[in-house]
């Protein structure tokens, strides 16, 4: 049984190195002096267990689970 060793063309060693995936979305940065608005889930839900949020023609459901976790579904 014989074996053959193939060599890679010049520059192909780049393919063997780990690479990083880049996002196609532009990075948006929040200015450090701008505070992010915070809203309590109790204020949003107002004693209910579900809230429907309308966004760009779609409805999203924010639900409070039995374990007091929040789930957002479309």
C-alpha positions in Angstrom: 0.0 0.0 0.0 1.4 3.4 -1.0 0.6 6.8 0.3 0.8 10.2 -1.4 1.6 13.4 0.3 0.0 16.5 -1.2 1.3 19.9 -0.5 -0.8 23.0 -0.3 -0.2 25.9 -2.7 1.5 29.0 -1.4 -0.8 31.1 0.8 -3.1 28.2 1.6 -1.8 28.0 5.2 -4.1 31.0 5.9 -7.1 28.6 5.6 -5.8 26.5 8.4 -5.7 29.3 10.9 -8.7 30.1 13.2 -10.9 32.9 12.0 -13.4 35.3 13.5 -16.9 35.7 12.1 -17.7 39.4 11.4 -21.1 40.9 11.7 -22.6 42.6 8.6 -24.6 44.9 10.9 -23.0 48.3 11.6 -22.0 48.7 15.2 -24.0 51.3 17.0 -22.6 52.7 20.2 -24.4 54.3 23.0 -22.7 57.4 24.2 -21.4 56.8 27.7 -23.2 59.8 29.1 -26.6 58.5 27.8 -28.4 56.4 30.4 -30.5 53.5 29.1 -34.1 53.7 30.1 -35.2 51.0 32.5 -38.8 49.9 33.1 -39.9 47.5 35.8 -41.7 44.4 34.5 -44.4 45.0 37.2 -45.1 48.4 35.6 -45.3 46.9 32.1 -47.5 43.9 33.1 -49.7 45.9 35.6 -50.6 42.7 37.5 -51.3 40.6 34.3 -49.3 37.6 33.2 -49.1 38.6 29.5 -48.5 41.7 27.5 -48.8 42.1 23.7 -46.2 44.4 22.1 -46.9 45.7 18.5 -43.7 46.3 16.5 -43.5 47.0 12.8 -46.7 45.2 12.0 -45.9 42.1 14.1 -47.2 41.1 17.6 -44.8 39.9 20.3 -46.1 38.3 23.5 -44.3 39.0 26.8 -45.3 36.3 29.3 -44.6 35.8 32.9 -44.1 32.1 33.7 -45.0 30.2 36.8 -41.4 30.4 37.8 -41.5 34.3 37.5 -39.3 34.3 34.4 -40.1 36.4 31.3 -40.5 35.0 27.9 -40.8 37.1 24.7 -42.3 35.2 21.7 -43.5 36.3 18.3 
